[in-house]
Amino acid sequence: MTPIRFLAVSLIACNLYAQAPAKPAAPPTRQRIQDIAAGVVQSHMSWGPELNSPGATLAVMETSREGGTVTFSLRATGLPKDKIYALFQWPVTQMKPVPALRGVTFDADGIAICAGRTGTCGSLEKPNDPIELTAIPALGEPYRFAVAAEDDPAIKAYTKVVPMPIESVDKACHLRGVVLMPHGILVGVEAVGYPPDTVLDFHTESEGEVHDSKPKSDNTGRYVTAVLPVKAGERVGNVRISAAAGACKPEISVPWSAPVTPASVTPAPVTPVPAAPAPSPE
């Protein structure tokens, strides 16, 4: 196997992807924080088959789980097997996808491999070596991958997986939470299976700070929003999130910790559109 190891979000200390500025900068406004959060959630929700080349699919297959370590392989269909691809990942510690491995090819079964020949990853000593993705995921952390042909980035496919999901089901209603920034400081929430065009009772409570709203599901019974759970002045906590309609009321809980104390903000609703950045070889 050709191993690629990814760090868990809980092991990386960063805040809103920021690096130390050359000079002091004004803190972002509440609206700016909401806009950033909504954009990140929107891009995450859009990362998937809608962005693929026609007829292409990319799937993450879990091959082992031992302790806190999970191992995956990638399998594609509908992508030309005579092409050489770049593999991209989009960690929650980055604002956009980053290259993970170049020279990737797919075998006859569609498994991502390092062929070990000229122009591909791997070595002659280990030809056609399956690529092994190893991670120590945090609760609710997504792993997002994409491949793009090195000579034609329009040939591409996207996929994502949450090895340790945060979700709740009540009757037909399904509520999911995805941690989209380190320490749980941004949670993408997706409610599906609700009656179409229906007002929801959306409730969040984080260490005593409560926000209630009445958004509507879309014409497919889906609602997506960004939740920034950190309570000003607190270092750690949990946010409880529920979305009720009629007789169903699923609820989830997401832990968070605050490297700094951000301003308290209310949930920002998101309209999902295909807005994820398309990976392309540099």
ZALUM-706697 format. One record per residue: residue in one letter; x, y, z of N, C-alpha, C, CB in turn. Coordinates in steps of 0.02 Angstrom, whole numbers, plus 32768, in hexadecimal, padded with zeros to 4 digits. Glycine has a CB too. Layout:
N
aXYZXYZXYZXYZ
...
REM end
This chain:
282
m80297FC48000800080008000802B803F80007FD18000803C
t801580727FDC803480B47FDF800D80DE8011803580D77F98
p802A80EA804E8004810B808280068157807C801E80F780C6
i7FCE8177808B7FCA81C080927FA781CC80D47FA481E38056
r7FC781EF81027FAA81F981457F928241814C7FDE81E9817C
f7F55824781697F38828981757F30829381C07EF3828F8151
l7F3F82D081D87F3882DF821F7EF082EC82317F63831B8232
a7EDE82D9826E7E9B82E882877E96833182987E8A82BD82C4
v7E5A834D82907E508393829F7E6083A282E77E0883A88290
s7E54837283167E60837F835C7EAA8387836C7E4483478386
l7ED68373833E7F1E8378834A7F3C83B8832E7F41833C832D
i7F1483E1830E7F2E841C82EC7F12845A830D7F1E841A82A0
a7F3D848583257F2684C283467F2884FC83157F5084D28385
c7EEE850D82FA7EEB854982D07EA6856882D97EF885378285
n7EA085A682C77E6285CB82D37E4C85EF82947E6C85FC830D
l7E1485D882797DF885F8823E7E2A85FD82057DDE863D824F
y7E5685C982017E8885C481CD7EBA85FF81CD7E6785C0818B
a7EBB862682017EE2866481FF7F2C8658820D7EC786968231
q7F56867D81EB7F9D867F81FA7FAB86C482197FC8867381BA
a7FE286C8823D7FF28708825D7FFB873E8229803187018289
p7FD58775822D7FDD87AA81FB801D87D282067FA187D981FD
a803387F281D18070881B81D580658857820380868832818F
k802888708206801788A782327FD2889B824E801C88EC820E
p7FC288B982877F8088AE82A67F4888BE82757F7988D782E6
a7F16889382747EDD889D82487E9E88A582737ED588638216
a7E6F88CB82597E3088D4827D7E0C889182827E048909825B
p7DEE888382BB7DC9884382C17D8F884282917DB0883A830A
p7D7D880782767D45880382477D04881582697D4187BE8229
t7CD7883382427C968844825C7C6B880582637C738878822F
r7C35880B82887C0687D3828F7BEE87BB824A7BCA87E782BB
q7BDD87EB821F7BC487D981DC7BFA87B581B47BAB881781B6
r7C3887CC81BA7C6F87AC81957C79876481AD7CB087D4819D
i7C76875981EE7C7B871582097C4386E981EF7C7A87178256
q7C06870381EF7BCD86DE81D57BD686CD818B7B8D870581E0
d7BEE86FD81657BF886F2811D7C2C86BC81107C0C873380FA
i7C6386BE81367C97868B812D7C7B8647813F7CD5869B8159
a7C58864381777C3C8603818D7C0B85E7815A7C19860C81D0
a7BDF861281417BAE85FC810F7BD085E380D07B7E863480FF
g7C05860680BB7C2985F1807E7C4B85AE80877C5C8624806B
v7C6985A280C27C8A856280CE7C57852980CD7CB185638111
v7C1F853380EE7BEB84FF80F07BD084F380AA7BB28514811F
q7BC4852880857BAA852180417BD984F980157B9E85668022
s7C19850880197C4A84E47FF07C4F849B80057C8F85067FF6
h7C4C848E80477C4F8448805D7C13842180437C50844580AA
m7BD8843D804A7B9C841980347B9D840D7FE87B5D84408047
s7BBE84387FC37BC084327F7A7BF684027F637BCB84767F5B
w7C2483EF7F8F7C5C83C37F7D7C41837D7F727C9483C47FB4
g7C3983697F337C1E83277F277C0F831B7EDE7BDF831D7F4E
p7BE482EB7ECF7BD982D57E8B7BC3830A7E5A7BA682A07E8B
e7BA2833F7E737B8B83747E467BC583967E217B6383A87E6D
l7C0183927E3D7C3B83B17E1F7C6383827DF27C6883CE7E54
n7C4F83427DF07C7583117DCA7C6F831A7D7F7C5F82CB7DDD
s7C9F83007D5B7C9982FA7D127C5C82CD7D037CDA82DC7CF2
p7C3D82D67CC97C0282AC7CB87C1382627CBC7BE982BD7C72
g7BEA823E7CE37BF281F67CE97C2681DF7D1B7C0381DB7CA7
a7C4A820D7D3A7C8081F97D687C6781F67DB07CBA822B7D63
t7C8281C67DD67C7681C27E1E7CB881B47E417C41818B7E2E
l7CBC81C97E7F7CF581BB7EAA7CDA81A97EEE7D2781F87EAD
a7CEF81707F097CD681587F497D0F814B7F797CAB81197F40
v7D03815A7FB97D3281497FEE7D1B8106800C7D3581818025
m7D4880D6800E7D388095802A7D62808980687D43805D7FF6
e7D41807E80A17D65807080DE7D7F802880DC7D37807B811C
t7DBF801F80E67DDD7FDD80E27DF07FC281277E1B7FDF80B7
s7DF97FEE81587E067FD5819C7DF9800D81CE7E4F7FBC81A3
r7DEB7FF7820D7DE1802682447DFB800482837D94803B824C
e7E308021829E7E4F800382D97E5F803A830A7E8F7FDC82C6
g7E40803683457E47806D83757E2A80AC83577E9180778388
g7E5180E283587E39812083397E51812A82F27E4F81598362
t7E7280F882D57E8E80FF82927E6080DE825E7ED480E0828E
v7E528104822A7E2880EB81F37E4F80ED81B37DE6811581ED
t7E4980B8818B7E6D80B4814B7E3B80AF81127E9E8077814A
f7E4880D580DD7E1C80D780A37E4280C780637DFA811C809D
s7E1C80B480307E3580B57FEC7E0380DC7FC27E40806B7FCF
l7E1780ED7F857DEB81127F587DDB80E77F1B7E0B81547F42
r7D9C80EB7F067D8780C67ECA7D6080F47E9D7D5D80877EDE
a7D7180F47E5D7D50811F7E2C7D2F80F67DF57D8381507E0D
t7CFA81127DDB7CDB80F77D9E7CD181317D6E7C9780D37DAE
g7CD281237D2E7CC481557CFC7CFC81857CEE7C8A817C7D11
l7D37817B7D0D7D7281A47CFD7D9F817E7CCD7D9881B87D3E
p7DBD819F7C9C7DEA817C7C6D7E25815D7C927E0481AD7C38
k7E31811D7C867E6780FA7CA97EAB81067C8A7E5980B17CAC
d7EAD81267C4F7EEE81357C307F0981797C467EE781337BE4
k7EE6819A7C737EFC81DC7C8B7F2481D47CCC7EC0820B7C96
i7F4E82067CDA7F71820C7D197F5182457D407FBE82167D0F
y7F44823A7D807F1C82687DA77F4482857DE27EDD82467DC1
a7F2E82C07DF77F4582DD7E367F0E82D27E6A7F5683297E2E
l7F2282BD7EA57EF382B47EDD7EF682F27F097F0482737F05
f7EBB830D7F187EB683477F447E8F83347F827E9383827F1F
q7E9F83567FB87E7683517FF57E638397800B7E9D832B802D
w7E2C839C80307E1883DC804D7E1083D380987DD583F5802C
p7E4683DD80BE7E4283D681067E1A841081257E8883D48125
v7DFE8404815F7DD8843A81807E06847181987DAF841E81BA
t7E47846781957E77849B81A97E8A84C8816F7EB5847B81C6
q7E6C84BE81347E7D84E580F97E3F850480DB7EA184B980C5
m7E48853E80BB7E0F855F809A7E00854380567E1D85A98094
k7E2E851D803A7E2385017FF77E4984BF7FF07E3A85347FC0
p7E3A84997FBC7E5D84597FB37EA884627FA97E3F84337F78
v7ECD842F7FBF7F16842F7FB77F2B83ED7F977F3A843B7FFB
p7F6183ED7F6F7F7883AE7F517F90837E7F877FB183BC7F1F
a7F7E833E7F7F7F95830A7FAC7FC682DB7F8B7F5982E27FC7
l7FBA82CB7F4A7FE6829C7F277FDC82A47EDC7FD882527F3D
r801282A47EB7800F82A77E6F802282627E52803D82DE7E53
g801182597E128024821B7DF17FF781E17E02806A82097E03
v7FB981EE7E157F8A81BA7E277F6A819D7DE87F5381D57E57
t7F60815C7DE77F3A813B7DB17F07810D7DD17F6A81147D82
f7EDC80F07DA67EA880C27DBE7EB1807F7D9A7E6180DF7DB2
d7EAB80487DC17EB380067DA27E727FF07D817EC97FD27DD7
a7E717FB27D697E377F997D447DF77F997D6D7E447F537D2A
d7DFE7F957DB07DC47F967DDC7DB27FDC7DF47DD07F697E17
g7DD7800E7DDC7DCA80537DF07DEA80687E317D81805C7DF6
i7E17803F7E4E7E38804F7E8C7E72807E7E7E7E5180107EB0
a7E7980B37EA77EB080E27E9F7EF180C07EB37EA581227ECA
i7F2480C67E867F6480A37E917F9E80D17E807F6780647E67
c7FD980BC7E97801880D77E7F803680A27E52804A80EA7EBB
a803580AF7E118048807B7DE08093806D7DE1803380907D9A
g80BB809E7DF5810380947DF78126809A7DB5811180527E13
r810480B47D83812480BF7D42813181097D3880F880A37D09
t815381197D028166815F7CF58128818C7CF5818A81647CB1
g812E81C27D1A80F781F37D1D80C481E47D5380D681F67CDC
t80CA81AB7D74809A819A7DA880BD81967DEC807681587D98
c809581947E2080B1818D7E6380C681447E6E807E81A37E99
g80EC81397EA3810180F57EB3814580E57E9580CF80C37E9A
s815680A47E978197808D7E808191804C7E5981C780857EBB
l81C5803D7E3181C57FFF7E0A81C47FC17E3782037FFC7DDD
e81DE7FC87E7581DF7F8F7EA381997F7D7EBC820C7F9F7EDD
k816B7FAD7EBA81267F9F7ED180F47FBA7E9D81187FC17F18
p80F07F997E6480C27FB17E3080797FA97E4480CF7F8C7DEE
n80507FD77E2A80077FD47E347FF57FCD7E7E7FEA7F997E0D
d80157FF67EA7800C7FF37EEF7FCE801C7F03804B800E7F14
p7F9B7FFD7F227F6080247F377F72805C7F677F2C7FF57F57
i7F5180957F5F7F5D80CE7F8A7F3380C77FC97F4D81117F65
e7F5380CC80027F3380C480437F30810780667F58808F806E
l7EF5811E80777EEB815D809A7EDD814D80E37EB08186807B
t7F07816681107F01815781577EF38197817E7F4181358171
a7EC3819581AB7EAF81D081D17E9E81BD82187E7481F481AF
i7EA381EE82447E8A81E882897E54821E82907EC481F082BF
p7E17820F827C7DE4824382777DC9825882BA7DAB822B824C
a7DB6829782BE7D9182B282F77D4782A982EC7DA382FD8303
l7D2082AE83217CD882A8831C7CBC82DD82EC7CB782AE8361
g7C9782C682B97C7882F4828A7CA6831182567C5A832A82AF
e7CE582FC82537D15831882237D0D82F881DE7D5D830F823D
p7D05832081AA7D01830481667D4582FC81477CD58331813A
y7D4B82CA811C7D8682C180F17D6E82C880A97DA9827B80FD
r7D8B82F980867D74830C80437DAC830280117D5A83558042
f7D9E82DD7FDC7DD082CD7FAA7DB582DD7F657DE482837FAF
a7DE482EA7F387DD382F47EF17E0E82DE7EC77DC0833E7EE2
v7E0082C87E8B7E3582B97E5B7E2782E17E1C7E39826D7E4B
a7E5D82F77DFB7E58831B7DBC7E9083047D8E7E5C83687DC7
a7E8082F87D4F7EB382E37D1F7EE983187D197E9482D47CD9
e7F2883047D1B7F5F83347D1A7F62835A7CD87FA183117D27
d7F4B833C7CA17F4E835F7C617F0B837D7C4D7F6583307C2B
d7ED783757C777E9583907C687E6D83937CA97E7183667C32
p7E7383CA7CCF7E5183CF7D0F7E0483CD7D0A7E66840D7D32
a7DE983D27CCD7DA083CB7CC67D8983847CD27D8A83E27C80
i7DB883547CCE7DA8830E7CDE7DB683057D287DD482DB7CB3
k7D8082FF7D507D8983027D997D4E82DF7DBB7D8E834C7DB0
a7D5A82D17DFB7D2582B37E247D3382C47E6D7D2182667E1A
y7CFD82CC7E937D0082E17ED97CDD82AD7F067CE083267EE2
t7CF482AA7F447CD282807F757CE282997FBB7CE682357F6D
k7CBA82847FEB7CC7829680317CA98260805E7CA982DC8043
v7CC4825C809B7CAD822A80CB7CB7824781107CD281E680C2
v7C8B8234813F7C91824781857C97820681AD7C548273819E
p7CD481F181BF7CDD81B081E07CB981AA82237D2581A381E9
m7CB381E282477C9181E182887C58821582877CC481F182C3
p7C20820282697BEB8232825C7BC68248829C7BB98215822C
i7BAC828582987B8082A082CC7B3B82A682AB7B9A82E682E8
e7B0D827C82BF7ACC827C829E7A96826082CC7ACF8254825D
s7A58827282BC7A1F825A82E179E4825282B17A0D828A831B
v79BD821E82BB7983821182917945820B82BE798C81D08267
d7911822E82AB78D1822982CD789A8224829978C4826682FE
k787B81EA8295784B81DC825F786E81E6821B780C820B8265
a7854821081F07874821981AE78A8825181AF783F8228817A
c78AE827481E778D982AF81EA7920829A81FF78BD82E3821B
h795182B481DC799782A281E779BF82E381EF79B3827781AB
l79E382E882287A0A832382377A54830F823D79F283458279
r7A7F833282187AC6832382187AEE836282297ADC830881D3
g7B278357824C7B55838D825A7B9B837A82427B56839E82A4
v7BBD83A982227C01839D82097C2E83D482237C02839A81BA
v7C6683C182417C9583F2825C7CC1840B82237CC183D28296
l7CBB844B82137CDC846781D87D16849681E87CAA848B81AF
m7D2384A382287D5E84C7823D7D7984A5827B7D4F8512824A
p7DBB84AA82867DD8848A82C17DB7849F83027E22849A82C5
h7DB7847183317D9C847B83747D50848083757DB984BA8392
g7D2E8471833D7CE68475833B7CCA84BB833B7CCA84508374
i7CF384EC83267CDB853183297CAC854382EF7D1685608329
l7CA6851782BE7C73851E828A7C5584DA827D7C91853D8249
v7C1384D782807BEF849982737BC084A482387BC9848182B2
g7BC7847A82057B97847A81CE7B5E844B81E07BB88465818C
v7B21846381DD7AE6843C81F07ABB843081B37ABE845F8228
e7AA783F281A97A7B83DF81727A4083B9818D7AA283B5813D
a7A0483D2817E79C683B0819079A583988150799783E081B9
v79968357814C7977833A8110793D830E812679AB831280E6
g791082FF80F678D782D48104789C82F7812378ED829D8130
y789E833981257867836081417832836C810A788083A3815E
p77F6837E811D77C4839080EA77DD83CC80C1778083A1810B
p77D283CD808177E98405805777C88447806B77DA83F7800D
d77EF847D806477D584C1806E77B184C880B177A684D58035
t77D184AE80E577B284AD812877DC84D5815977AA84658141
v77BB84FB818377DE852181B777F884F181EC77AF855681D6
l783884F881FC785884CF822F786384F7826F789B84B28215
d786084D682A7787484F582E678BE84E282F0784784DD8323
f78EA851082E07932850282E4794D852083247958851F82A5
h796E84F6834C7982850B838F79CA84F7839B795484EB83C4
t79F2852683B57A36851683CB7A3E853084137A6C8535839C
e7A638509843A7A73851D847E7ABB8509848C7A4284FD84B2
s7AE4853C849A7B2B853184A77B3D855084EA7B56854E846F
e7B468525851C7B59853B855F7B2D857485787BA38551855F
g7AEB856B856F7ABB859B85887AA885D285567AD585BB85C4
e7ACD85D8851F7ABC860A84EC7A8D85EA84B97AFC862584C9
v7A52860684B37A1D85E8848B7A0D8613844F79DE85DD84B6
h7A0485F2841579EB861483D979B385EA83BB7A25861F83A5
d797B860B83AD794285EB838D79318610834D790585E883BD
s792085E98319790C860782DA78D885DA82B97948861382AB
k78B985F48286788585CE8263789285D08217783E85EB8273
p78C785AE820178D485AA81B978A5857A8197791D859481AD
k78A5857B8155787C854C812E78A88519810B7850857280FB
s789084DC810878B084AA80DE78A484BD80947896846280ED
d78D084A4806878C784B38021789484838003790A84AF7FFB
n788D84847FC17859845C7FA1786984117FA1784F84737F5B
t78A483FE7FBB78B483B77FC478B383A2800D78F983A87FA6
g78A083D1803A789F83C1808178E383C680A27883837D808B
r790F83F08087795383F680A07960843D80BA798683E58069
y7989844180EE799E8481810879E7847C811D797284988144
v7A0F84AE810B7A5784AF811B7A6784F1813C7A8384A480DB
t7A9184EE81707AA4852C81917AEA852581B07A71853E81C8
a7B07855D81C17B47855F81E57B398572822D7B78859181C4
v7B58854E825C7B52855D82A37B97856B82BF7B2E852482CA
l7B9F85A482DE7BDD85B783007BD085B2834B7BF5860082EB
p7BE4857C836A7BCA856C83AD7BEF858C83E87BCC852483B6
v7C2B85A983DD7C5485BF84157C3285F8843A7C9A85D483FD
k7C2B85EF847B7C0F862584A57C47865184BE7BE7860784E0
a7C3E869284B57C7186C284CB7C8186B885147C5A870A84BD
g7CC286B485247CD886AD85687CE1866685807CA886CE8594
e7CCB863585567CD285EF85687D0985CF853E7C8F85C9855D
r7D2B859E855C7D62857C85397D4C853B85197D9A85708568
v7D1F851785377D0784D8851D7CBD84D385297D2D849B853D
g7C9D84A785027C55849E850C7C38846E84D97C3184E08508
n7BF6846984DA7BD0844284AA7B96846B84927BB883FF84C9
v7B85846384537B4B848384377B17844D84267B5C84AE83F8
r7ADB8457843D7AA3842B842B7A7C844C83F37A76841B8468
i7A6E842683BF7A4C844083847A11841383757A7D84438347
s79D78432836B799C840C8358797684308321796E84008395
a7952840982F97928842482C478E783FD82C5794B8420827D
a78B1841E82D9787183FC82E3783E841182AE7856840A8329
a781683E1829A77DE83EF826D77AA83B9827A77F483F08221
g776E83CE828E773B839D829C774F837082D6772C8372825E
a774B832F82CB775982FF830077A382EB8304773082C282F6
c77CD830382D7781382EF82D9783F832782F3782B82D88293
k78718313831D789D8344833A78E183248348787F8362837B
p790983168315794B82FB8322797983308342796B82E182E1
e79A78319836B79D58347838D7A1B8329838D79BD835483D6
i7A4D835383837A93833E83867AB8836A83B87AB483428340
s7AF3835283CD7B1E837883FA7B64837883DE7B1C835C8442
v7B8583B283DD7BC883B883C07BF583DB83F37BC683E1837D
p7C2E83BB84057C5C83DC84337C868411840F7C8A83A98453
w7C9B844484337CC6847784177CF8848F844C7C9C84B283FD
s7D2D84AD84357D5C84CF84617D74850D843D7D9884A18475
a7D86854184627D95858184457DDE859484507D6785B78462
p7E078595841B7E4C85AD84227E4F85F784327E73859F83E4
v7E1C861C841A7E138662842C7DC9866B84397E2D869283F4
t7DB686A684507D7086B4845F7D5286DD84277D6886D784A2
p7D2E86BE83F77D1086E583C17CCF870583D87D0486B98384
a7CB7873383AF7C76875183BD7C3F871E83B57C6A878D838F
s7C0C872383DF7BD386F683D97BA9870A839C7BA886F78419
v7B9686D883747B6E86E683397B3686B483347B9986E582F9
t7B0186C783117AC9869A83077AD4866F82CA7A8786C28301
p7AAF863782C37AB8860C82897AAC863282487A8985D1828C
a7AD3862182157ACE864181D37AB1860F81A27B13865C81BB
p7A74861A81877A5885EB81577A8085EA81167A1085FC8149
v7A8185B080F67AA885A680B97A7C858880847AE5857980C7
t7A8185A280477A608584800E7A94855D7FE77A3E85B97FE1
p7A9285197FE87AC784F27FC67AC684FD7F7B7ABF84A87FD6
v7B00850C7F5F7B0985107F177B4C84F07F067B0585597EFC
p7B5884DA7EC87B9984BD7EB67BD084F27EB77B96849C7E72
a7BEA85017EF27C1985387EF97C5D85227F127BFE856C7F27
a7C6784E07F1B7CA884CA7F347CDF84D87F017CA7847F7F44
p7D1A84EB7F197D5184F97EEA7D6684BA7EC57D8C85167F0F
a7D6C84BE7E857D7F84847E5D7DCA847A7E607D69848C7E14
p7DE1843E7E727E2984337E747E46842F7E2E7E3983F37E9A
s7E8384467E267EA484427DE67EEF843B7DF27E94847F7DBA
p7F1284137DC97F5A840C7DD27F7D844F7DC97F7583D97DA2
e7FAF845B7DF37FD4849A7DED800884937DB57FF884AC7E31
REM end
